[in-house]
Amino acid sequence: MSFKKIVADDCNYLPPIQVVVREYDEVRDTAAVEELERRCEVGQPGETALVTDLMGDPIARVRNFKSHVMLVAEYGNGGEIVGVIRGCIKTVTNGKRISTELPVYVKLAYILGLRVSSTHRRLGIATKLVEELEKWSKENGAEFAYMATDCSNHPSLNLFTRKCNYVKFQNPTVLVQPVHLHYKPLSSDIAIIRISPQLSETIYRRIFSSSEFFPEDVDCILNNKLNLGTFMALTKKSLSNWNPTTGDHLPSSFAILSIWDTKEVFRLQVKGVSALKHVACLATRVLDAMVPWLKIPSVPNVFDNFGFYFLYALHMEGKDGSRLMNNLCKFAHNMARDDVDCKVLVAEVGQMDPVREAIPHWKKFSWDEDIWCIKKLGEANKGHDDWVKSRVSSPVIFVDPREL
C-alpha cells in the first residue's frame, strides 16, 4: 500500500494537522507500535485495567488470516506513529440457507486493535484509520465490516456508531472461569474423547451451518498450531455404540468444544487493584494449596502477565447435553491447570444460546454484553439480502478464536 496523506482538521481551535496513514512495516515500525500499545492500557485511572501485551509481534492477532492488513498513522513532520488499526477478511455464514442443505456465505471484514495515543485523540485520527481500513476491505471484496467491544467502551462505540455509521448487531456474553490449583472431578459415567480435525470439521459444518459468523475456512482454525484440540463428551454407554473414527450417526446426547491457546499471541495483566484485594486473592491460593481436598475456589495470580485458553465452537445436544457440556468444561479446566501459564478459561456465546447455562463461570469476572457492530460496505453485496437489515433469528453465533 502506498503512502496516503490525509489532513485531519476536526478541531477548529487547532491548525490543520498532517496525518499519514500507511501500511505497517514490520522492520521499521515494530518498536514504535509496541510502545504505543503499552501506553494505550484498557481502563481509566483508578480503575482496574486489563493490559494486553502483544509478545513483540504487533501483527500476530491477524496473521492467522490469509487476507489481513495493519495500518499505522504518522503524525506531523517527524513521522511519529500515533495510531494503529488491524483488519482481516474471511468468508462466513449469515445464518440463512438457500436450500435445506446449503448455507449462505458473505465476505466479511473484521476490524480490531484500534489504538490512538492519548496525547493525539480528538483529532480525527481514529476516524481516518477506520476509513482507510474500510477502503482496503472493499478493495479486497468484503461485503460487510464489523467490530467488537464491551458495552462500557463508550468512545469506541461513539466512533463506530455515530461517526462511521455502524449499527449494533449482536450482544454475546463473555464467560470467564478462573483456573484453580485443584483438579475438578469428572462424572464417572462420562467419556471424553479427542477427535481429529477432519472429523471436527465435518461435525462443525453440520451443527453450525445455520448459525452466524461460521467461517468457511474452519479447517484452517482446526489445523492451526494454536488449536489444542477438539473434544467430545458423551456417556460411556453411548460410546459403545458410536465409532469416533468415522463419526457416523452421532449419539443422541453429546457435547463438543475446541480449545485455543492464546499465550503465543498476547498476554494479559490486571492492574489497578488494591493491596487488600491482592492479599485476599493470595490467601485463597495458599488455602487451596494447603488443603486441596476442600476444593476452595482460589483466585489465580492475574497480577502478573498471564495467558488463557479460549473455548470455542461449544455445542450440546440431547437430554444429557447440559451435564456433558459442564463436564467437558471441567476437563478443559484440568488441561489449563496443567499449564502453569494459563490462569483463566474464556468462552463467548450468544445470549440466547442454550449452551450458555451449562458453562461454569464466575459472574464477577464475566460480562453480559460484548457489543458487535456491523456495517454494509457500499454495494459490494448487490444481489444478496442486506444482512444488517434482514436480521437472523438464530441464537447461535460462532466466535472465531483468531480474532481475539
DRENLUMVEX-725842 format. One record per residue (C-alpha): residue number from 0; residue in one letter; z negated, x, y. Coordinates in pm, 1 decimal. Layout:
REC   num   residu         c3         c1         c2
REC   NUM        A          Z          X          Y
...
# end
This chain:
REC   num   residu         c3         c1         c2
REC     0        M        0.0        0.0        0.0
REC     1        S       95.4      142.0      340.5
REC     2        F     -146.1      164.3      632.1
REC     3        K     -177.9     -163.8      821.1
REC     4        K     -307.8     -160.1     1176.7
REC     5        I     -496.4     -470.6     1273.4
REC     6        V     -657.8     -539.3     1609.4
REC     7        A     -985.5     -730.4     1583.4
REC     8        D    -1090.3     -873.4     1921.5
REC     9        D    -1310.2    -1162.3     1812.7
REC    10        C    -1587.0    -1072.2     2060.5
REC    11        N    -1493.0    -1141.0     2424.8
REC    12        Y    -1755.7     -905.0     2561.4
REC    13        L    -1609.7     -603.3     2383.1
REC    14        P    -1276.6     -427.5     2437.2
REC    15        P    -1015.4     -460.3     2161.4
REC    16        I    -1112.6     -259.7     1855.8
REC    17        Q     -860.1      -94.8     1633.3
REC    18        V     -925.7     -153.4     1264.0
REC    19        V     -704.2      -13.7      991.8
REC    20        V     -709.6     -192.1      657.2
REC    21        R     -561.9       11.1      374.3
REC    22        E     -586.5       63.9        1.5
REC    23        Y     -879.8      265.4     -129.6
REC    24        D     -808.2      629.8     -208.5
REC    25        E    -1034.6      748.4     -487.9
REC    26        V    -1021.9     1114.1     -384.8
REC    27        R    -1091.3     1082.8      -14.4
REC    28        D    -1295.2      759.2        6.4
REC    29        T    -1548.7      765.1     -276.8
REC    30        A    -1835.2      926.8      -85.8
REC    31        A    -1790.6      708.0      222.9
REC    32        V    -1773.1      385.7       21.6
REC    33        E    -2080.5      481.7     -180.2
REC    34        E    -2271.7      538.0      142.0
REC    35        L    -2153.1      204.1      279.9
REC    36        E    -2262.3       26.7      -38.9
REC    37        R    -2600.5      194.9      -22.2
REC    38        R    -2657.1       71.4      332.4
REC    39        C    -2549.7     -284.3      253.6
REC    40        E    -2850.6     -388.1       46.0
REC    41        V    -2884.3     -751.0      -54.4
REC    42        G    -3173.3     -925.6      117.5
REC    43        Q    -3334.6     -931.6      460.6
REC    44        P    -3612.6     -707.5      593.7
REC    45        G    -3944.4     -819.4      449.4
REC    46        E    -3777.5     -999.4      159.4
REC    47        T    -3714.7     -894.6     -197.3
REC    48        A    -3384.9     -708.4     -218.0
REC    49        L    -3174.9     -666.5     -530.5
REC    50        V    -2980.5     -346.0     -479.4
REC    51        T    -2653.8     -264.7     -651.2
REC    52        D    -2569.2       96.1     -732.9
REC    53        L    -2206.4      142.6     -838.1
REC    54        M    -2270.2      452.1    -1050.3
REC    55        G    -2035.2      672.8     -847.9
REC    56        D    -1724.2      464.0     -922.7
REC    57        P    -1674.7      206.2     -645.0
REC    58        I    -1370.1       51.5     -813.0
REC    59        A    -1538.4       12.8    -1153.2
REC    60        R    -1602.5     -360.1    -1105.1
REC    61        V    -1231.3     -441.1    -1107.8
REC    62        R    -1094.0     -153.4    -1311.9
REC    63        N    -1105.0     -363.2    -1631.7
REC    64        F     -831.9     -592.1    -1495.0
REC    65        K     -468.4     -491.6    -1527.9
REC    66        S     -395.5     -616.4    -1176.5
REC    67        H     -659.1     -504.5     -926.6
REC    68        V     -699.8     -354.1     -582.8
REC    69        M     -966.2     -224.2     -349.0
REC    70        L     -921.6     -222.2       27.3
REC    71        V    -1119.0      -38.7      293.8
REC    72        A    -1143.7      -98.2      667.3
REC    73        E    -1141.0      201.0      900.4
REC    74        Y    -1290.7      167.4     1246.9
REC    75        G    -1176.5      338.8     1565.9
REC    76        N    -1003.8      670.9     1612.3
REC    77        G    -1248.1      852.4     1386.1
REC    78        G    -1139.5      653.3     1082.9
REC    79        E    -1495.8      565.3      978.8
REC    80        I    -1499.8      336.4      673.9
REC    81        V    -1699.9       30.6      781.4
REC    82        G    -1582.3     -232.6      533.5
REC    83        V    -1466.3     -273.1      177.2
REC    84        I    -1338.8     -551.5      -47.2
REC    85        R    -1221.6     -572.9     -408.6
REC    86        G     -988.4     -811.7     -582.6
REC    87        C     -826.0     -875.4     -917.8
REC    88        I     -577.7    -1121.7    -1063.8
REC    89        K     -592.2    -1295.0    -1400.7
REC    90        T     -444.4    -1599.0    -1571.6
REC    91        V     -696.3    -1870.3    -1660.6
REC    92        T     -717.2    -2230.5    -1780.1
REC    93        N     -779.7    -2504.5    -1526.9
REC    94        G     -942.1    -2746.1    -1771.3
REC    95        K     -631.9    -2957.1    -1831.6
REC    96        R     -379.4    -2990.2    -2109.2
REC    97        I       -8.6    -3069.0    -2107.3
REC    98        S      -41.7    -3186.2    -2466.7
REC    99        T     -317.7    -3219.3    -2722.4
REC   100        E     -282.9    -2850.2    -2804.2
REC   101        L     -166.2    -2651.0    -2504.0
REC   102        P     -397.3    -2572.4    -2209.7
REC   103        V     -266.1    -2542.1    -1854.4
REC   104        Y     -287.3    -2188.9    -1714.4
REC   105        V     -285.6    -2080.6    -1349.3
REC   106        K     -273.2    -1734.8    -1193.0
REC   107        L     -596.7    -1674.6    -1008.9
REC   108        A     -726.7    -1402.7     -776.6
REC   109        Y    -1094.9    -1320.0     -769.6
REC   110        I    -1248.5    -1171.9     -453.6
REC   111        L    -1566.5     -969.5     -484.2
REC   112        G    -1761.8     -679.0     -341.2
REC   113        L    -1704.9     -763.2       26.3
REC   114        R    -1919.8     -534.3      240.3
REC   115        V    -1920.1     -462.3      614.2
REC   116        S    -2150.6     -210.8      779.5
REC   117        S    -2441.8     -380.8      956.9
REC   118        T    -2351.8     -199.4     1278.9
REC   119        H    -1994.8     -333.3     1275.4
REC   120        R    -2039.0     -701.2     1196.9
REC   121        R    -1916.8     -995.6     1404.8
REC   122        L    -1605.6     -800.4     1494.9
REC   123        G    -1367.7     -988.9     1264.2
REC   124        I    -1356.2     -705.6     1010.2
REC   125        A    -1463.0     -919.2      714.2
REC   126        T    -1204.9    -1182.3      801.7
REC   127        K     -928.9     -921.6      817.4
REC   128        L    -1029.8     -777.2      482.4
REC   129        V    -1015.7    -1122.2      320.8
REC   130        E     -678.8    -1198.8      479.8
REC   131        E     -529.2     -870.7      360.3
REC   132        L     -660.2     -926.8        8.5
REC   133        E     -516.4    -1278.5        6.6
REC   134        K     -182.8    -1134.3      114.9
REC   135        W     -193.2     -884.7     -171.8
REC   136        S     -284.9    -1165.7     -411.3
REC   137        K        8.2    -1383.5     -307.4
REC   138        E      247.8    -1089.0     -328.0
REC   139        N      131.8    -1041.1     -687.2
REC   140        G      182.9    -1404.2     -785.1
REC   141        A     -166.6    -1553.2     -753.0
REC   142        E     -167.0    -1929.4     -700.6
REC   143        F     -534.4    -1958.9     -607.3
REC   144        A     -813.5    -1728.8     -492.4
REC   145        Y    -1184.9    -1773.7     -543.4
REC   146        M    -1515.3    -1600.4     -476.4
REC   147        A    -1875.9    -1643.8     -586.7
REC   148        T    -2204.0    -1609.5     -401.3
REC   149        D    -2554.0    -1750.7     -418.1
REC   150        C    -2647.5    -2055.2     -210.7
REC   151        S    -2873.2    -1853.3       23.4
REC   152        N    -2594.4    -1620.3      138.5
REC   153        H    -2505.4    -1820.8      447.1
REC   154        P    -2298.3    -1550.5      623.1
REC   155        S    -2068.5    -1521.4      321.2
REC   156        L    -2038.6    -1898.2      282.0
REC   157        N    -1962.4    -1943.5      651.9
REC   158        L    -1696.2    -1672.5      640.7
REC   159        F    -1511.2    -1819.0      345.7
REC   160        T    -1552.5    -2192.8      409.7
REC   161        R    -1531.6    -2204.8      789.4
REC   162        K    -1304.4    -1915.1      879.8
REC   163        C    -1094.0    -1869.0      567.1
REC   164        N    -1063.1    -2236.1      456.0
REC   165        Y    -1216.4    -2206.8      109.9
REC   166        V    -1384.3    -2511.7      -42.3
REC   167        K    -1691.2    -2526.5     -264.8
REC   168        F    -1566.9    -2578.8     -617.3
REC   169        Q    -1832.1    -2500.4     -879.8
REC   170        N    -2209.8    -2456.6     -886.1
REC   171        P    -2300.9    -2264.4    -1201.8
REC   172        T    -2659.0    -2191.0    -1300.0
REC   173        V    -2774.7    -1830.6    -1344.4
REC   174        L    -3041.8    -1793.7    -1613.4
REC   175        V    -3242.4    -1471.8    -1635.1
REC   176        Q    -3474.9    -1369.9    -1917.7
REC   177        P    -3691.9    -1056.3    -1892.3
REC   178        V    -3685.4     -818.1    -2187.0
REC   179        H    -4039.8     -784.4    -2321.0
REC   180        L    -4191.4     -492.5    -2509.1
REC   181        H    -4230.0     -703.2    -2824.3
REC   182        Y    -3962.0     -845.8    -3051.7
REC   183        K    -3902.1    -1218.4    -3060.5
REC   184        P    -3934.1    -1370.0    -3411.2
REC   185        L    -3630.3    -1550.0    -3556.0
REC   186        S    -3639.0    -1857.0    -3780.7
REC   187        S    -3628.9    -1760.1    -4147.1
REC   188        D    -3364.4    -2022.3    -4237.0
REC   189        I    -3112.3    -1897.1    -3981.1
REC   190        A    -2849.5    -1628.4    -4038.8
REC   191        I    -2698.2    -1431.9    -3750.9
REC   192        I    -2374.1    -1251.5    -3821.3
REC   193        R    -2143.2    -1034.1    -3616.3
REC   194        I    -1782.0    -1145.5    -3622.4
REC   195        S    -1470.0     -943.6    -3548.2
REC   196        P    -1291.6     -950.4    -3211.7
REC   197        Q     -992.4    -1111.7    -3382.7
REC   198        L    -1197.7    -1398.0    -3525.4
REC   199        S    -1391.0    -1428.8    -3198.6
REC   200        E    -1065.7    -1472.2    -3009.0
REC   201        T     -947.6    -1742.7    -3248.8
REC   202        I    -1273.0    -1937.6    -3217.7
REC   203        Y    -1294.0    -1897.9    -2840.8
REC   204        R     -936.9    -2013.9    -2784.3
REC   205        R    -1019.8    -2330.2    -2976.2
REC   206        I    -1352.5    -2417.3    -2816.9
REC   207        F    -1274.0    -2315.3    -2457.5
REC   208        S     -914.6    -2437.6    -2425.2
REC   209        S    -1028.9    -2744.4    -2227.1
REC   210        S    -1271.0    -2554.0    -2006.3
REC   211        E    -1212.0    -2397.2    -1666.4
REC   212        F    -1157.0    -2023.7    -1597.6
REC   213        F    -1097.8    -1926.0    -1961.8
REC   214        P     -887.0    -1604.8    -1938.3
REC   215        E     -557.6    -1581.4    -2120.5
REC   216        D     -633.4    -1214.0    -2192.6
REC   217        V     -966.1    -1283.6    -2362.4
REC   218        D     -865.5    -1030.4    -2627.7
REC   219        C     -893.0     -754.8    -2363.0
REC   220        I    -1251.9     -858.9    -2298.1
REC   221        L    -1347.9     -871.8    -2665.0
REC   222        N    -1197.6     -529.4    -2733.3
REC   223        N    -1343.3     -365.7    -2423.3
REC   224        K    -1590.2      -82.0    -2480.4
REC   225        L    -1849.3     -268.2    -2270.5
REC   226        N    -1843.7     -562.0    -2509.7
REC   227        L    -2129.3     -512.6    -2756.3
REC   228        G    -2001.5     -774.4    -2996.7
REC   229        T    -1973.6    -1144.5    -3070.2
REC   230        F    -2247.6    -1305.8    -3277.0
REC   231        M    -2275.1    -1639.1    -3452.2
REC   232        A    -2588.1    -1820.7    -3566.7
REC   233        L    -2581.1    -2074.9    -3848.3
REC   234        T    -2813.7    -2194.6    -4117.9
REC   235        K    -2824.3    -1984.9    -4432.6
REC   236        K    -2731.5    -2295.5    -4628.3
REC   237        S    -2407.9    -2345.2    -4434.7
REC   238        L    -2330.3    -1971.9    -4453.2
REC   239        S    -2287.7    -2001.4    -4828.7
REC   240        N    -2004.3    -2249.7    -4768.8
REC   241        W    -1823.4    -2057.2    -4495.4
REC   242        N    -1611.5    -1743.7    -4511.6
REC   243        P    -1671.8    -1536.8    -4194.9
REC   244        T    -1376.2    -1313.9    -4284.8
REC   245        T    -1111.8    -1580.1    -4237.6
REC   246        G    -1306.7    -1817.1    -4012.4
REC   247        D    -1150.8    -2124.8    -4169.0
REC   248        H    -1339.8    -2454.6    -4147.6
REC   249        L    -1623.5    -2371.8    -3911.4
REC   250        P    -1967.7    -2506.4    -4008.7
REC   251        S    -2068.1    -2842.0    -3863.6
REC   252        S    -2353.8    -2669.9    -3678.8
REC   253        F    -2330.0    -2324.4    -3522.7
REC   254        A    -2389.7    -2126.6    -3204.9
REC   255        I    -2186.9    -1835.7    -3072.1
REC   256        L    -2201.8    -1588.3    -2785.4
REC   257        S    -2082.4    -1242.5    -2682.3
REC   258        I    -2283.1     -966.0    -2517.6
REC   259        W    -2157.2     -745.1    -2233.1
REC   260        D    -2326.4     -420.8    -2131.7
REC   261        T    -2325.9     -378.8    -1753.3
REC   262        K    -2502.7      -43.7    -1739.2
REC   263        E    -2188.0      168.7    -1713.9
REC   264        V    -2055.0      -34.6    -1422.6
REC   265        F    -2352.6      -77.9    -1192.0
REC   266        R    -2729.2      -67.1    -1171.0
REC   267        L    -2988.5     -292.8    -1012.0
REC   268        Q    -3319.0     -228.6     -842.9
REC   269        V    -3571.8     -470.9     -695.2
REC   270        K    -3717.8     -363.6     -361.9
REC   271        G    -3946.0     -519.9     -104.2
REC   272        V    -4217.0     -631.9     -348.9
REC   273        S    -4582.9     -596.8     -251.6
REC   274        A    -4810.9     -339.6     -414.1
REC   275        L    -5018.0     -621.7     -563.1
REC   276        K    -4716.5     -759.2     -748.6
REC   277        H    -4630.0     -409.1     -869.2
REC   278        V    -4976.1     -377.3    -1021.5
REC   279        A    -4965.7     -725.9    -1173.5
REC   280        C    -4631.2     -657.1    -1341.9
REC   281        L    -4757.5     -323.1    -1472.3
REC   282        A    -5066.0     -493.7    -1616.5
REC   283        T    -4851.1     -732.5    -1822.4
REC   284        R    -4663.1     -436.9    -1975.6
REC   285        V    -4984.0     -249.2    -2055.2
REC   286        L    -5133.7     -551.8    -2229.5
REC   287        D    -4811.7     -619.5    -2417.8
REC   288        A    -4807.3     -259.6    -2542.7
REC   289        M    -5174.7     -260.7    -2642.3
REC   290        V    -5175.8     -596.7    -2820.5
REC   291        P    -4811.8     -669.9    -2917.2
REC   292        W    -4917.4     -936.3    -3169.0
REC   293        L    -5024.6    -1160.3    -2880.0
REC   294        K    -4661.0    -1176.5    -2759.5
REC   295        I    -4761.0    -1150.5    -2393.8
REC   296        P    -4456.4    -1228.2    -2173.9
REC   297        S    -4456.6     -893.7    -1994.7
REC   298        V    -4250.6     -824.3    -1683.9
REC   299        P    -4024.2     -519.0    -1733.2
REC   300        N    -4010.5     -241.2    -1476.6
REC   301        V    -3738.0     -366.1    -1245.2
REC   302        F    -3852.6     -150.0     -954.9
REC   303        D    -3653.4      148.1    -1078.9
REC   304        N    -3278.7      144.2    -1141.7
REC   305        F    -3201.4      -62.7    -1449.7
REC   306        G    -2916.4     -230.3    -1633.6
REC   307        F    -2885.0     -565.3    -1802.6
REC   308        Y    -2696.0     -742.7    -2077.6
REC   309        F    -2477.0    -1036.0    -1980.0
REC   310        L    -2447.0    -1319.8    -2232.4
REC   311        Y    -2114.4    -1499.5    -2201.8
REC   312        A    -1895.7    -1745.4    -2391.3
REC   313        L    -2205.0    -1935.4    -2503.8
REC   314        H    -2124.9    -2239.9    -2715.4
REC   315        M    -2305.0    -2456.5    -2968.4
REC   316        E    -2208.9    -2745.3    -3192.3
REC   317        G    -2380.1    -2984.7    -3431.1
REC   318        K    -2728.9    -3126.7    -3474.2
REC   319        D    -2881.1    -2780.0    -3515.9
REC   320        G    -2682.1    -2629.4    -3230.7
REC   321        S    -2967.2    -2605.9    -2979.5
REC   322        R    -3205.8    -2435.5    -3222.9
REC   323        L    -2931.5    -2199.2    -3336.7
REC   324        M    -2848.3    -2103.0    -2977.4
REC   325        N    -3215.0    -2044.1    -2898.0
REC   326        N    -3243.7    -1806.3    -3193.9
REC   327        L    -2919.1    -1635.6    -3100.2
REC   328        C    -3058.8    -1563.1    -2753.4
REC   329        K    -3374.2    -1424.7    -2914.5
REC   330        F    -3153.3    -1198.8    -3124.9
REC   331        A    -2983.7    -1075.8    -2805.9
REC   332        H    -3326.6    -1013.2    -2655.8
REC   333        N    -3421.2     -796.8    -2954.1
REC   334        M    -3097.6     -599.4    -2914.8
REC   335        A    -3183.3     -541.7    -2548.9
REC   336        R    -3538.9     -444.4    -2640.3
REC   337        D    -3397.2     -154.6    -2844.4
REC   338        D    -3207.5      -36.3    -2536.3
REC   339        V    -3476.0      116.9    -2315.0
REC   340        D    -3249.3       95.3    -2010.3
REC   341        C    -3191.0     -280.9    -2037.6
REC   342        K    -3456.1     -485.1    -1858.0
REC   343        V    -3317.9     -840.0    -1841.3
REC   344        L    -3068.4    -1074.3    -2005.4
REC   345        V    -2845.9    -1282.4    -1779.7
REC   346        A    -2632.0    -1586.6    -1859.0
REC   347        E    -2427.8    -1807.5    -1626.0
REC   348        V    -2321.9    -2156.7    -1734.3
REC   349        G    -2213.7    -2485.7    -1580.8
REC   350        Q    -2497.0    -2702.5    -1453.4
REC   351        M    -2399.1    -2985.9    -1688.1
REC   352        D    -2313.2    -2765.9    -1985.9
REC   353        P    -2533.0    -2877.0    -2282.0
REC   354        V    -2591.3    -2514.2    -2377.9
REC   355        R    -2797.8    -2463.9    -2062.6
REC   356        E    -3109.7    -2627.2    -2206.5
REC   357        A    -3109.4    -2402.8    -2514.5
REC   358        I    -3104.5    -2068.2    -2327.8
REC   359        P    -3451.7    -1907.6    -2285.4
REC   360        H    -3515.2    -1804.7    -1925.9
REC   361        W    -3776.2    -1766.7    -1655.8
REC   362        K    -3737.3    -2017.2    -1373.0
REC   363        K    -3884.2    -1773.5    -1120.9
REC   364        F    -3611.3    -1519.6    -1198.8
REC   365        S    -3326.4    -1772.6    -1228.5
REC   366        W    -3146.4    -1984.2     -971.7
REC   367        D    -2974.8    -2320.7     -996.7
REC   368        E    -2680.5    -2269.4     -765.2
REC   369        D    -2431.6    -1988.7     -773.0
REC   370        I    -2160.5    -2121.4     -544.8
REC   371        W    -1793.9    -2066.8     -632.3
REC   372        C    -1542.8    -2132.6     -352.8
REC   373        I    -1169.2    -2163.4     -407.8
REC   374        K     -852.5    -2176.7     -200.0
REC   375        K     -490.7    -2259.1     -270.0
REC   376        L     -267.2    -1971.9     -163.2
REC   377        G       34.2    -2125.6        7.1
REC   378        E      294.5    -2292.2     -213.6
REC   379        A      289.8    -2033.2     -491.7
REC   380        N      196.6    -2302.3     -743.0
REC   381        K      457.3    -2554.7     -636.9
REC   382        G      535.2    -2792.8     -922.2
REC   383        H      178.3    -2792.2    -1055.3
REC   384        D     -106.9    -3022.4     -962.6
REC   385        D     -330.8    -2887.7     -689.3
REC   386        W     -627.1    -2760.9     -890.3
REC   387        V     -852.6    -2779.9     -584.1
REC   388        K     -782.9    -3146.9     -510.9
REC   389        S     -749.2    -3280.1     -866.1
REC   390        R    -1098.6    -3191.8     -986.0
REC   391        V    -1165.1    -3142.7    -1355.7
REC   392        S    -1438.6    -3332.7    -1539.8
REC   393        S    -1514.8    -3063.0    -1797.2
REC   394        P    -1877.3    -2942.7    -1765.9
REC   395        V    -1787.7    -2609.5    -1929.2
REC   396        I    -1675.9    -2302.2    -1736.9
REC   397        F    -1601.7    -1959.8    -1879.1
REC   398        V    -1767.1    -1680.1    -1682.8
REC   399        D    -1568.3    -1360.1    -1715.9
REC   400        P    -1806.1    -1062.9    -1762.3
REC   401        R    -1554.7     -828.5    -1597.8
REC   402        E    -1627.6     -999.4    -1265.8
REC   403        L    -1993.7     -902.0    -1248.4
# end
